Amino acid sequence: QVQLVDSGGGLVQAGGSLRLSCAASGRTFSGYTMGWFRQAPGKEREFVAGIYWSTGLTWYADSVKGRFTISKDNGKNTVYLQMNSLKPEDTAVYYCATARGDYGFMSKRHEYDYWGQGTQVTVSS
């Protein structure tokens, strides 16, 4: 029923930009949190950015703050991650996810219950 489809990954040079999309379906997401995580091989899946669906309030991991922007389009039921000034260390599979509730600035993997399939982002130096 609930489905998250993330897309937009690719190969970019350091300093470049990329925009990821997460198309959500299966329910209304009012009162929910949407987030982006990323995972490099052999590493833990880490939080990148979050947004409250209803209000648009956002929060970010320190490593991407000032470079990445999470946003949403309620009409399209889509969440975006605009990534600027990309660095090689940003290379990872990026996952869209949703969590119940719109409070607490959720940034832990266990707080999210549905996940997209992931989209690969590779940043060359």
All heavy atoms as an XYZ file, in Angstrom:
971
protein
N       0.830     -1.193      0.000
C       0.000      0.000      0.000
C       0.873      1.255      0.000
O       0.832      2.035     -0.945
C      -0.949     -0.015      1.191
C      -1.973      1.114      1.174
C      -3.098      0.882      0.187
O      -2.868      0.579     -0.984
N      -4.322      1.034      0.661
N       1.650      1.451      1.057
C       2.565      2.577      1.107
C       3.770      2.270      0.229
O       4.392      1.216      0.348
C       3.018      2.876      2.543
C       4.074      3.975      2.550
C       1.833      3.281      3.402
N       4.086      3.202     -0.643
C       5.210      3.018     -1.537
C       6.003      4.310     -1.656
O       5.424      5.384     -1.826
C       4.741      2.580     -2.921
C       5.881      2.240     -3.871
C       5.392      1.719     -5.207
O       4.401      2.199     -5.751
N       6.091      0.733     -5.741
N       7.307      4.188     -1.560
C       8.217      5.300     -1.757
C       9.167      4.929     -2.885
O       9.837      3.899     -2.816
C       9.010      5.600     -0.488
C       8.215      5.889      0.789
C       9.172      6.072      1.958
C       7.351      7.123      0.610
N       9.212      5.752     -3.896
C      10.088      5.514     -5.034
C      11.060      6.667     -5.138
O      10.662      7.790     -5.462
C       9.296      5.353     -6.341
C      10.251      5.118     -7.506
C       8.307      4.206     -6.226
N      12.327      6.398     -4.846
C      13.329      7.442     -4.925
C      14.114      7.322     -6.232
O      14.331      6.229     -6.752
C      14.271      7.456     -3.711
C      14.566      6.076     -3.154
O      14.623      5.107     -3.945
O      14.748      5.968     -1.920
N      14.530      8.454     -6.736
C      15.199      8.498     -8.021
C      16.048      9.763     -8.109
O      15.990     10.625     -7.237
C      14.188      8.467     -9.166
O      13.321      9.591     -9.118
N      16.816      9.864     -9.171
C      17.597     11.062     -9.436
C      19.085     10.935     -9.189
O      19.832     11.881     -9.447
N      19.527      9.790     -8.706
C      20.945      9.596     -8.465
C      21.727      9.535     -9.758
O      21.173      9.406    -10.849
N      23.035      9.630     -9.620
C      23.899      9.579    -10.779
C      25.329      9.880    -10.409
O      25.688      9.905     -9.231
N      26.133     10.107    -11.424
C      27.547     10.414    -11.258
C      27.780     11.891    -11.534
O      27.404     12.394    -12.596
C      28.385      9.559    -12.214
C      29.877      9.855    -12.271
C      30.528      9.567    -10.924
C      30.528      9.032    -13.374
N      28.391     12.569    -10.576
C      28.705     13.987    -10.733
C      30.108     14.254    -10.230
O      30.653     13.501     -9.426
C      27.707     14.895     -9.984
C      26.306     14.740    -10.547
C      27.715     14.585     -8.496
N      30.694     15.338    -10.717
C      32.000     15.760    -10.239
C      31.872     16.519     -8.930
O      30.832     17.107     -8.632
C      32.686     16.647    -11.273
C      33.125     15.924    -12.527
C      33.943     16.807    -13.443
O      33.934     18.028    -13.325
N      34.663     16.191    -14.365
N      32.932     16.485     -8.143
C      32.958     17.262     -6.911
C      32.645     18.721     -7.210
O      33.140     19.291     -8.186
C      34.315     17.133     -6.235
N      31.811     19.307     -6.366
C      31.368     20.668     -6.572
C      30.089     20.785     -7.365
O      29.491     21.866     -7.426
N      29.656     19.691     -7.951
C      28.450     19.689     -8.748
C      27.193     19.550     -7.917
O      27.239     19.488     -6.694
N      26.069     19.477     -8.613
C      24.766     19.415     -7.964
C      23.938     18.270     -8.520
O      24.135     17.821     -9.653
C      23.997     20.725     -8.165
O      24.663     21.817     -7.568
N      23.004     17.827     -7.711
C      22.100     16.756     -8.094
C      20.828     16.915     -7.277
O      20.884     17.354     -6.122
C      22.750     15.405     -7.814
C      22.314     14.176     -8.616
C      22.567     14.385    -10.100
C      23.069     12.950     -8.119
N      19.689     16.574     -7.865
C      18.433     16.607     -7.127
C      17.787     15.238     -7.123
O      17.517     14.656     -8.176
C      17.454     17.625     -7.722
C      16.225     17.829     -6.829
C      15.285     18.911     -7.322
N      14.448     18.453     -8.431
C      13.295     19.021     -8.773
N      12.848     20.083     -8.104
N      12.609     18.548     -9.804
N      17.536     14.734     -5.928
C      16.853     13.470     -5.757
C      15.371     13.704     -5.537
O      14.969     14.715     -4.961
C      17.423     12.708     -4.558
C      18.936     12.483     -4.537
C      19.313     11.646     -3.316
C      19.411     11.829     -5.817
N      14.563     12.757     -5.991
C      13.125     12.834     -5.821
C      12.618     11.592     -5.109
O      13.167     10.501     -5.275
C      12.418     12.958     -7.176
O      12.802     14.134     -7.848
N      11.569     11.757     -4.334
C      10.915     10.651     -3.652
C       9.423     10.783     -3.872
O       8.784     11.676     -3.305
C      11.245     10.657     -2.159
S      10.332      9.437     -1.184
N       8.875      9.923     -4.698
C       7.447      9.913     -4.976
C       6.754      8.998     -3.977
O       7.045      7.805     -3.917
C       7.187      9.450     -6.400
N       5.849      9.560     -3.195
C       5.159      8.818     -2.143
C       3.719      8.542     -2.536
O       3.053      9.386     -3.134
C       5.206      9.600     -0.831
N       3.234      7.374     -2.181
C       1.862      7.007     -2.480
C       1.345      6.013     -1.444
O       2.110      5.470     -0.655
C       1.743      6.407     -3.887
O       2.494      5.210     -3.997
N       0.044      5.783     -1.446
C      -0.559      4.787     -0.584
C      -1.317      5.341      0.601
O      -2.139      4.636      1.183
N      -1.061      6.573      0.957
C      -1.751      7.220      2.057
C      -1.479      8.710      2.004
O      -0.570      9.151      1.297
C      -1.316      6.651      3.409
C       0.104      7.025      3.801
C       0.527      6.372      5.099
N       1.876      6.756      5.481
C       2.616      6.116      6.371
N       2.133      5.034      6.979
N       3.842      6.540      6.654
N      -2.216      9.464      2.780
C      -1.881     10.860      2.975
C      -0.781     10.931      4.025
O      -0.768     10.158      4.986
C      -3.100     11.673      3.421
O      -3.612     11.142      4.645
C      -4.184     11.627      2.365
N       0.137     11.853      3.840
C       1.292     11.936      4.717
C       1.227     13.116      5.678
O       2.231     13.424      6.338
C       2.571     11.972      3.879
C       2.862     10.652      3.232
C       2.323     10.344      1.991
C       3.643      9.712      3.871
C       2.570      9.114      1.397
C       3.898      8.481      3.293
C       3.357      8.182      2.055
N       0.078     13.743      5.774
C      -0.111     14.770      6.783
C       0.100     14.162      8.165
O      -0.410     13.084      8.471
C      -1.510     15.367      6.690
O      -1.715     16.008      5.445
N       0.856     14.850      9.004
C       1.166     14.330     10.323
C       2.335     13.367     10.349
O       2.625     12.777     11.391
N       3.008     13.210      9.233
C       4.158     12.324      9.133
C       5.428     13.109      8.836
O       5.384     14.264      8.423
C       3.941     11.281      8.033
C       2.980     10.181      8.421
C       1.613     10.415      8.455
C       3.443      8.917      8.748
C       0.733      9.410      8.812
C       2.564      7.907      9.099
C       1.208      8.159      9.127
O       0.336      7.155      9.476
N       6.539     12.449      9.073
C       7.849     12.976      8.756
C       8.399     12.250      7.542
O       8.263     11.033      7.422
C       8.804     12.788      9.946
O       8.351     13.591     11.044
C      10.227     13.190      9.583
N       9.025     12.997      6.658
C       9.747     12.418      5.535
C      11.223     12.699      5.726
O      11.600     13.778      6.188
C       9.278     13.003      4.207
C       7.790     12.836      3.935
S       7.288     11.104      3.775
C       8.165     10.629      2.280
N      12.053     11.740      5.373
C      13.477     11.928      5.556
C      14.304     11.287      4.468
O      13.826     10.441      3.710
N      15.539     11.720      4.404
C      16.533     11.125      3.525
C      17.667     10.564      4.366
O      18.155     11.229      5.294
C      17.103     12.143      2.535
C      16.160     12.540      1.443
C      15.343     13.619      1.402
C      15.957     11.838      0.209
N      14.634     13.653      0.230
C      14.993     12.564     -0.525
C      16.491     10.678     -0.347
C      14.554     12.160     -1.796
C      16.053     10.277     -1.599
C      15.096     11.014     -2.303
N      18.071      9.346      4.045
C      19.218      8.700      4.648
C      20.193      8.316      3.552
O      19.843      8.286      2.373
C      18.801      7.449      5.423
C      18.085      7.717      6.721
C      16.781      8.187      6.722
C      18.710      7.486      7.933
C      16.111      8.425      7.909
C      18.053      7.715      9.128
C      16.756      8.187      9.119
N      21.413      7.995      3.937
C      22.377      7.496      2.966
C      23.242      6.424      3.610
O      23.438      6.401      4.821
C      23.246      8.622      2.404
C      24.173      9.281      3.414
C      24.867     10.478      2.785
N      25.816     11.103      3.686
C      26.461     12.227      3.429
N      26.256     12.863      2.269
N      27.314     12.730      4.302
N      23.750      5.534      2.768
C      24.567      4.437      3.253
C      25.658      4.112      2.249
O      25.381      3.821      1.084
C      23.708      3.200      3.509
C      24.452      2.054      4.173
C      23.516      0.964      4.638
O      22.408      0.809      4.122
N      23.952      0.198      5.620
N      26.881      4.181      2.711
C      28.033      3.769      1.923
C      28.368      2.323      2.270
O      28.033      1.848      3.359
C      29.222      4.682      2.200
N      29.035      1.600      1.362
C      29.378      0.197      1.642
C      30.140      0.042      2.954
O      31.104      0.757      3.213
C      30.242     -0.191      0.447
C      29.781      0.710     -0.650
C      29.460      2.013      0.024
N      29.689     -0.886      3.784
C      30.334     -1.150      5.054
C      30.050     -0.136      6.134
O      30.607     -0.245      7.234
N      29.199      0.835      5.849
C      28.892      1.883      6.811
C      27.445      1.790      7.271
O      26.600      1.172      6.620
C      29.140      3.264      6.199
C      30.535      3.472      5.649
C      31.581      3.434      6.749
C      32.961      3.733      6.183
N      33.996      3.668      7.240
N      27.171      2.409      8.408
C      25.808      2.494      8.902
C      24.997      3.441      8.031
O      25.526      4.400      7.466
C      25.800      2.997     10.349
C      26.419      2.053     11.356
C      25.514      0.889     11.678
O      24.281      1.041     11.589
O      26.037     -0.184     12.015
N      23.710      3.147      7.929
C      22.816      4.067      7.251
C      22.647      5.306      8.130
O      22.264      5.200      9.297
C      21.467      3.407      6.983
C      20.556      4.212      6.078
C      19.335      3.399      5.642
N      19.722      2.225      4.872
C      18.858      1.413      4.273
N      17.555      1.647      4.353
N      19.298      0.354      3.602
N      22.944      6.464      7.580
C      22.944      7.682      8.365
C      21.915      8.685      7.870
O      21.630      8.784      6.678
C      24.340      8.327      8.374
C      24.807      8.824      7.017
C      26.128      9.564      7.082
O      26.623      9.830      8.196
O      26.682      9.880      6.004
N      21.391      9.432      8.806
C      20.412     10.462      8.521
C      21.044     11.605      7.755
O      22.177     12.009      8.029
C      19.813     10.973      9.831
C      18.921     12.164      9.674
C      17.615     12.026      9.247
C      19.392     13.430      9.959
C      16.789     13.122      9.111
C      18.579     14.537      9.825
C      17.276     14.381      9.401
N      20.298     12.146      6.803
C      20.760     13.270      6.000
C      19.894     14.505      6.216
O      20.399     15.585      6.523
C      20.794     12.915      4.502
C      21.156     14.136      3.660
C      21.776     11.780      4.244
N      18.586     14.361      6.041
C      17.682     15.501      6.133
C      16.281     15.023      6.450
O      15.893     13.921      6.080
C      17.683     16.305      4.831
N      15.503     15.870      7.126
C      14.132     15.544      7.453
C      13.218     16.729      7.217
O      13.662     17.882      7.203
N      11.947     16.435      7.037
C      10.949     17.468      6.829
C       9.607     16.993      7.367
O       9.240     15.833      7.204
C      10.849     17.852      5.327
C       9.893     19.027      5.112
C      10.431     16.648      4.483
C       9.955     19.602      3.696
N       8.886     17.900      8.026
C       7.513     17.608      8.419
C       6.620     17.841      7.211
O       6.638     18.932      6.627
C       7.066     18.499      9.573
C       7.783     18.269     10.877
C       8.065     19.332     11.726
C       8.158     16.991     11.279
C       8.703     19.131     12.933
C       8.803     16.780     12.480
C       9.071     17.857     13.305
O       9.708     17.653     14.514
N       5.850     16.830      6.843
C       5.031     16.923      5.645
C       4.045     18.082      5.712
O       3.848     18.806      4.735
C       4.283     15.617      5.395
C       3.586     15.601      4.082
C       2.305     15.977      3.816
C       4.156     15.203      2.830
N       2.033     15.838      2.486
C       3.145     15.365      1.851
C       5.412     14.725      2.446
C       3.362     15.067      0.506
C       5.627     14.425      1.115
C       4.609     14.597      0.170
N       3.417     18.264      6.864
C       2.347     19.247      6.978
C       2.857     20.680      6.997
O       2.237     21.570      6.406
C       1.527     18.989      8.238
O       0.848     17.747      8.163
N       3.975     20.919      7.664
C       4.446     22.283      7.881
C       5.634     22.678      7.020
O       5.861     23.863      6.793
C       4.826     22.500      9.346
O       5.966     21.693      9.663
C       3.669     22.133     10.264
N       6.404     21.710      6.571
C       7.590     22.011      5.791
C       8.817     22.341      6.613
O       9.858     22.692      6.041
N       8.728     22.251      7.927
C       9.896     22.481      8.780
C      10.963     21.433      8.481
O      10.656     20.250      8.332
C       9.489     22.425     10.244
C      10.568     22.766     11.273
C      10.974     24.230     11.145
C      10.061     22.469     12.679
N      12.215     21.861      8.383
C      13.303     20.979      7.979
C      14.433     20.942      9.002
O      14.589     21.864      9.799
C      13.890     21.412      6.633
O      14.438     22.735      6.748
C      12.817     21.422      5.552
N      15.233     19.876      8.953
C      16.432     19.750      9.761
C      17.428     18.859      9.028
O      17.063     18.055      8.185
C      16.129     19.219     11.169
C      15.464     17.877     11.218
C      16.045     16.662     11.476
C      14.066     17.623     11.022
N      15.094     15.674     11.448
C      13.877     16.230     11.169
C      12.962     18.424     10.732
C      12.628     15.634     11.034
C      11.716     17.823     10.593
C      11.572     16.450     10.752
N      18.723     19.018      9.369
C      19.778     18.398      8.592
C      20.885     17.837      9.466
O      21.137     18.310     10.575
C      20.406     19.422      7.640
C      19.445     20.039      6.659
C      18.722     21.180      6.986
C      19.260     19.478      5.400
C      17.833     21.748      6.089
C      18.374     20.044      4.496
C      17.667     21.173      4.851
O      16.786     21.730      3.948
N      21.569     16.845      8.924
C      22.807     16.399      9.521
C      23.856     17.492      9.357
O      23.866     18.220      8.359
C      23.289     15.109      8.860
N      24.746     17.602     10.335
C      25.772     18.633     10.278
C      26.634     18.524      9.020
O      27.095     19.538      8.485
C      26.665     18.565     11.519
C      25.961     19.017     12.780
O      24.924     19.699     12.676
O      26.450     18.690     13.872
N      26.843     17.316      8.547
C      27.724     17.094      7.417
C      27.195     17.668      6.107
O      27.968     17.894      5.173
C      27.996     15.599      7.240
O      26.791     14.886      7.030
N      25.892     17.909      6.032
C      25.303     18.407      4.790
C      24.664     19.778      4.944
O      24.238     20.370      3.942
C      24.268     17.420      4.222
C      24.872     16.031      4.078
C      23.015     17.372      5.094
N      24.611     20.280      6.151
C      23.959     21.557      6.405
C      24.631     22.665      5.601
O      25.851     22.791      5.596
C      23.996     21.873      7.891
C      22.963     22.886      8.340
C      22.863     22.924      9.861
C      21.711     23.777     10.325
N      21.559     23.733     11.809
N      23.823     23.455      4.922
C      24.333     24.519      4.082
C      24.584     24.104      2.652
O      24.777     24.967      1.785
N      24.595     22.805      2.394
C      24.818     22.296      1.044
C      23.589     21.601      0.469
O      23.327     21.690     -0.729
C      25.994     21.320      1.021
C      27.314     21.933      1.468
C      28.472     20.972      1.229
N      28.334     19.744      2.014
C      28.262     18.526      1.491
N      28.320     18.356      0.171
N      28.152     17.456      2.285
N      22.848     20.900      1.320
C      21.666     20.158      0.883
C      20.407     20.864      1.344
O      20.382     21.491      2.411
C      21.664     18.741      1.465
C      22.723     17.824      0.923
C      23.750     18.285      0.121
C      22.688     16.473      1.243
C      24.725     17.431     -0.367
C      23.651     15.609      0.765
C      24.670     16.082     -0.036
N      19.352     20.734      0.562
C      18.057     21.297      0.909
C      16.967     20.269      0.649
O      16.846     19.758     -0.465
C      17.758     22.568      0.105
O      18.782     23.537      0.324
C      16.411     23.161      0.532
N      16.187     19.964      1.675
C      15.042     19.081      1.513
C      13.797     19.939      1.329
O      13.638     20.968      1.989
C      14.894     18.120      2.713
C      13.777     17.098      2.456
C      14.663     18.871      4.011
C      13.718     15.989      3.500
N      12.936     19.534      0.429
C      11.709     20.271      0.163
C      10.624     19.291     -0.258
O      10.879     18.094     -0.424
C      11.935     21.335     -0.913
O      12.305     20.741     -2.144
N       9.419     19.805     -0.433
C       8.303     18.945     -0.802
C       7.336     19.661     -1.727
O       7.285     20.889     -1.773
C       7.561     18.463      0.455
C       6.932     19.591      1.270
C       6.284     19.061      2.536
C       5.696     20.190      3.377
N       4.531     20.818      2.701
N       6.583     18.879     -2.455
C       5.503     19.358     -3.295
C       4.281     18.537     -2.912
O       4.158     17.378     -3.312
C       5.843     19.194     -4.772
C       4.799     19.801     -5.690
O       3.603     19.790     -5.346
O       5.179     20.288     -6.773
N       3.398     19.140     -2.127
C       2.241     18.399     -1.625
C       1.340     17.902     -2.755
O       0.795     16.803     -2.680
C       1.429     19.271     -0.664
C       2.138     19.505      0.654
O       3.344     19.297      0.770
N       1.390     19.940      1.658
N       1.180     18.722     -3.782
C       0.331     18.339     -4.895
C       0.833     17.118     -5.630
O       0.043     16.312     -6.128
N       2.144     16.968     -5.704
C       2.744     15.825     -6.386
C       3.083     14.689     -5.437
O       3.550     13.639     -5.883
C       4.011     16.258     -7.123
C       3.774     17.233     -8.260
C       5.080     17.579     -8.955
C       4.856     18.528    -10.109
N       6.134     18.881    -10.795
N       2.847     14.893     -4.138
C       3.209     13.893     -3.128
C       4.673     13.481     -3.277
O       5.015     12.292     -3.239
C       2.297     12.671     -3.228
C       1.382     12.520     -2.028
O       0.991     13.504     -1.398
N       1.029     11.291     -1.702
N       5.519     14.471     -3.435
C       6.921     14.220     -3.717
C       7.809     15.036     -2.790
O       7.521     16.200     -2.504
C       7.249     14.551     -5.178
O       6.459     13.719     -6.039
C       8.719     14.312     -5.480
N       8.873     14.414     -2.330
C       9.897     15.066     -1.524
C      11.183     15.099     -2.333
O      11.503     14.142     -3.044
C      10.111     14.332     -0.189
C      11.237     14.977      0.610
C       8.825     14.336      0.623
N      11.908     16.184     -2.212
C      13.134     16.363     -2.966
C      14.324     16.559     -2.034
O      14.185     17.012     -0.903
C      13.039     17.583     -3.885
C      11.866     17.549     -4.825
C      10.679     18.191     -4.510
C      11.941     16.871     -6.036
C       9.596     18.162     -5.373
C      10.863     16.839     -6.907
C       9.695     17.487     -6.571
O       8.630     17.451     -7.436
N      15.485     16.224     -2.533
C      16.731     16.555     -1.865
C      17.646     17.207     -2.887
O      18.182     16.530     -3.769
C      17.401     15.316     -1.262
C      18.669     15.592     -0.461
C      18.332     16.362      0.817
C      19.394     14.292     -0.114
N      17.788     18.518     -2.781
C      18.697     19.252     -3.642
C      20.078     19.217     -3.014
O      20.265     19.672     -1.886
C      18.231     20.697     -3.812
C      19.148     21.556     -4.667
C      19.184     21.115     -6.111
O      18.146     20.853     -6.704
N      20.383     21.012     -6.669
N      21.043     18.688     -3.731
C      22.393     18.519     -3.229
C      23.333     19.396     -4.039
O      23.503     19.193     -5.242
C      22.828     17.058     -3.306
C      21.884     16.101     -2.580
S      22.453     14.382     -2.630
C      22.275     14.055     -4.387
N      23.931     20.368     -3.376
C      24.883     21.266     -4.001
C      26.259     21.084     -3.378
O      26.400     20.521     -2.299
C      24.432     22.722     -3.844
C      23.104     23.010     -4.503
O      22.780     22.447     -5.547
N      22.327     23.907     -3.905
N      27.268     21.605     -4.059
C      28.649     21.525     -3.569
C      29.005     20.114     -3.137
O      29.561     19.889     -2.059
C      28.851     22.515     -2.416
O      28.571     23.837     -2.820
N      28.685     19.165     -3.973
C      28.880     17.763     -3.623
C      30.356     17.423     -3.444
O      31.221     17.949     -4.146
C      28.260     16.863     -4.687
C      26.737     16.740     -4.598
C      26.160     16.213     -5.894
C      26.350     15.830     -3.431
N      30.601     16.541     -2.486
C      31.942     16.085     -2.156
C      32.033     14.579     -2.362
O      31.025     13.885     -2.289
C      32.273     16.415     -0.697
C      32.107     17.876     -0.323
C      32.308     18.071      1.169
C      32.129     19.517      1.564
N      32.310     19.713      3.030
N      33.236     14.053     -2.603
C      33.373     12.602     -2.739
C      32.804     11.830     -1.550
O      32.271     10.733     -1.735
C      34.888     12.401     -2.866
C      35.366     13.662     -3.501
C      34.508     14.752     -2.901
N      32.898     12.382     -0.358
C      32.368     11.708      0.814
C      30.845     11.661      0.860
O      30.272     11.014      1.737
C      32.913     12.333      2.108
C      32.757     13.840      2.173
C      34.020     14.586      1.775
O      34.646     14.205      0.759
O      34.390     15.547      2.480
N      30.185     12.345     -0.064
C      28.739     12.236     -0.196
C      28.324     10.992     -0.966
O      27.134     10.682     -1.039
C      28.160     13.469     -0.894
C      28.334     14.739     -0.079
O      28.153     14.705      1.147
O      28.658     15.795     -0.698
N      29.282     10.302     -1.549
C      28.991      9.097     -2.319
C      28.331      8.048     -1.437
O      28.864      7.663     -0.396
C      30.272      8.529     -2.936
O      30.792      9.459     -3.895
C      30.003      7.204     -3.641
N      27.158      7.595     -1.848
C      26.393      6.619     -1.076
C      25.124      6.280     -1.835
O      24.777      6.933     -2.822
C      26.032      7.176      0.305
N      24.427      5.263     -1.358
C      23.065      5.020     -1.787
C      22.161      5.863     -0.903
O      22.248      5.794      0.328
C      22.678      3.537     -1.690
C      21.222      3.334     -2.075
C      23.580      2.696     -2.586
N      21.316      6.655     -1.512
C      20.418      7.534     -0.779
C      19.021      6.932     -0.745
O      18.510      6.472     -1.767
C      20.385      8.918     -1.424
C      21.610      9.738     -1.103
C      22.853      9.405     -1.637
C      21.531     10.838     -0.256
C      23.979     10.136     -1.327
C      22.656     11.580      0.058
C      23.876     11.226     -0.481
O      24.993     11.963     -0.174
N      18.412      6.950      0.434
C      17.103      6.356      0.649
C      16.115      7.385      1.168
O      16.422      8.130      2.104
C      17.175      5.222      1.680
C      18.040      4.056      1.282
C      19.393      4.037      1.589
C      17.497      2.963      0.630
C      20.191      2.965      1.239
C      18.288      1.878      0.282
C      19.628      1.886      0.591
O      20.409      0.814      0.251
N      14.954      7.398      0.589
C      13.834      8.153      1.120
C      13.102      7.289      2.140
O      13.015      6.068      1.981
C      12.900      8.546     -0.018
S      11.403      9.405      0.475
N      12.574      7.899      3.187
C      11.863      7.157      4.217
C      10.793      8.032      4.855
O      10.843      9.257      4.774
C      12.838      6.650      5.287
N       9.829      7.387      5.509
C       8.780      8.105      6.215
C       8.623      7.556      7.617
O       8.835      6.363      7.868
C       7.446      8.039      5.446
O       6.460      8.829      6.112
C       6.944      6.604      5.342
N       8.256      8.426      8.545
C       8.060      8.066      9.940
C       6.716      8.583     10.422
O       6.273      9.654     10.003
C       9.181      8.637     10.806
N       6.100      7.834     11.309
C       4.851      8.281     11.914
C       5.117      9.455     12.849
O       6.083      9.428     13.628
C       4.195      7.143     12.698
C       3.797      5.962     11.831
C       3.139      4.879     12.672
N       2.851      3.700     11.872
C       1.747      3.536     11.162
N       0.805      4.472     11.156
N       1.563      2.435     10.455
N       4.285     10.462     12.758
C       4.420     11.617     13.616
C       5.103     12.773     12.915
O       5.826     12.594     11.923
N       4.873     13.958     13.434
C       5.490     15.170     12.913
C       6.073     15.978     14.068
O       5.799     17.169     14.214
C       4.494     15.999     12.096
C       3.265     16.421     12.889
O       3.123     16.001     14.056
O       2.445     17.177     12.332
N       6.896     15.319     14.851
C       7.501     15.918     16.020
C       8.839     15.234     16.290
O       9.105     14.144     15.784
C       6.582     15.766     17.244
C       6.110     14.344     17.452
C       6.908     13.421     18.112
C       4.876     13.936     16.969
C       6.488     12.117     18.280
C       4.451     12.629     17.136
C       5.260     11.726     17.796
O       4.832     10.421     17.955
N       9.680     15.875     17.092
C      10.902     15.249     17.575
C      12.092     15.304     16.644
O      13.149     14.762     16.983
N      11.964     15.938     15.483
C      13.066     16.045     14.519
C      13.742     14.690     14.329
O      14.956     14.532     14.494
C      14.079     17.099     14.975
C      13.480     18.457     15.195
C      13.196     18.904     16.477
C      13.180     19.279     14.123
C      12.629     20.151     16.681
C      12.608     20.529     14.320
C      12.335     20.966     15.605
N      12.944     13.706     13.975
C      13.419     12.331     13.915
C      14.592     12.168     12.962
O      14.541     12.613     11.805
C      12.263     11.409     13.539
C      11.272     11.237     14.680
S       9.872     10.167     14.275
C       8.858     11.317     13.357
N      15.640     11.531     13.470
C      16.867     11.358     12.707
C      17.502      9.986     12.916
O      18.640      9.769     12.499
C      17.883     12.445     13.071
O      18.185     12.415     14.454
N      16.768      9.082     13.553
C      17.265      7.730     13.801
C      16.600      6.750     12.839
O      15.409      6.843     12.559
C      16.999      7.308     15.241
C      17.596      8.235     16.292
C      19.104      8.177     16.277
C      19.688      9.054     17.375
N      19.282      8.592     18.729
N      17.384      5.797     12.373
C      16.875      4.832     11.414
C      15.652      4.086     11.943
O      14.683      3.867     11.187
C      17.970      3.840     11.037
C      17.543      2.801     10.018
C      18.695      1.899      9.647
N      18.306      0.906      8.668
C      19.121      0.016      8.138
N      20.402     -0.004      8.491
N      18.674     -0.853      7.238
N      15.656      3.705     13.199
C      14.573      2.905     13.752
C      13.266      3.682     13.866
O      12.212      3.082     14.054
C      14.959      2.341     15.122
C      14.936      3.346     16.233
N      16.043      4.040     16.633
C      13.916      3.766     17.039
C      15.732      4.847     17.625
N      14.446      4.695     17.898
N      13.317      5.000     13.762
C      12.119      5.815     13.849
C      11.317      5.824     12.545
O      10.158      6.216     12.543
C      12.485      7.247     14.236
C      13.092      7.354     15.631
C      13.590      8.741     15.953
O      14.286      9.339     15.109
O      13.275      9.234     17.060
N      11.929      5.401     11.473
C      11.296      5.396     10.159
C      10.816      3.991      9.821
O      11.516      3.008     10.096
C      12.267      5.923      9.100
C      12.527      7.400      9.231
C      13.368      7.896     10.219
C      11.917      8.310      8.370
C      13.592      9.264     10.353
C      12.143      9.664      8.488
C      12.978     10.142      9.484
O      13.197     11.498      9.604
N       9.636      3.910      9.208
C       9.033      2.600      9.005
C       8.911      2.153      7.549
O       8.829      0.949      7.283
C       7.659      2.527      9.679
C       6.745      3.690      9.328
O       7.145      4.572      8.534
O       5.614      3.717      9.845
N       8.882      3.083      6.617
C       8.830      2.727      5.202
C       9.998      3.354      4.476
O      10.389      4.493      4.762
C       7.507      3.160      4.567
C       6.323      2.346      5.026
C       5.512      2.798      6.052
C       6.032      1.123      4.434
C       4.429      2.049      6.480
C       4.956      0.372      4.858
C       4.151      0.840      5.882
O       3.083      0.095      6.299
N      10.529      2.622      3.507
C      11.740      3.031      2.824
C      11.631      2.872      1.316
O      10.988      1.944      0.824
C      12.935      2.194      3.306
C      13.218      2.372      4.756
C      12.604      1.757      5.798
C      14.201      3.244      5.314
N      13.138      2.193      6.985
C      14.120      3.099      6.722
C      15.140      4.121      4.779
C      14.946      3.811      7.588
C      15.962      4.827      5.633
C      15.860      4.667      7.024
N      12.261      3.782      0.598
C      12.422      3.608     -0.829
C      13.500      2.590     -1.120
O      14.176      2.086     -0.217
N      13.664      2.279     -2.393
C      14.617      1.243     -2.787
C      16.057      1.740     -2.826
O      16.986      0.928     -2.871
C      14.223      0.675     -4.157
C      14.649      1.514     -5.359
C      13.823      2.772     -5.571
O      12.808      2.987     -4.911
N      14.260      3.614     -6.496
N      16.244      3.035     -2.800
C      17.570      3.622     -2.820
C      17.994      4.037     -4.211
O      17.648      3.399     -5.204
N      18.754      5.115     -4.275
C      19.303      5.594     -5.534
C      20.765      5.969     -5.315
O      21.110      6.631     -4.340
C      18.473      6.780     -6.084
O      18.977      7.174     -7.359
C      18.483      7.964     -5.132
N      21.619      5.519     -6.214
C      23.061      5.676     -6.051
C      23.512      7.069     -6.446
O      23.199      7.549     -7.536
C      23.807      4.644     -6.896
C      25.328      4.778     -6.863
C      25.920      4.357     -5.542
O      25.598      3.276     -5.044
N      26.777      5.206     -4.969
N      24.274      7.688     -5.569
C      24.924      8.965     -5.852
C      26.424      8.757     -5.763
O      26.933      8.302     -4.740
C      24.489     10.063     -4.867
C      25.326     11.329     -5.067
C      23.010     10.370     -5.032
N      27.122      9.064     -6.833
C      28.570      8.928     -6.867
C      29.188     10.265     -7.229
O      28.844     10.853     -8.252
C      29.006      7.864     -7.887
O      28.389      6.615     -7.572
C      30.519      7.695     -7.873
N      30.093     10.733     -6.387
C      30.753     12.015     -6.596
C      32.230     11.752     -6.847
O      32.924     11.215     -5.984
C      30.576     12.952     -5.395
C      31.201     14.309     -5.699
C      29.104     13.104     -5.050
N      32.704     12.124     -8.007
C      34.096     11.919     -8.369
C      34.928     13.138     -7.988
O      34.439     14.269     -7.973
C      34.231     11.638     -9.860
O      33.783     12.741    -10.631
N      36.205     12.904     -7.696
C      37.104     13.973     -7.311
C      37.890     14.496     -8.498
O      37.839     13.940     -9.595
C      38.052     13.503     -6.219
O      38.806     12.392     -6.657
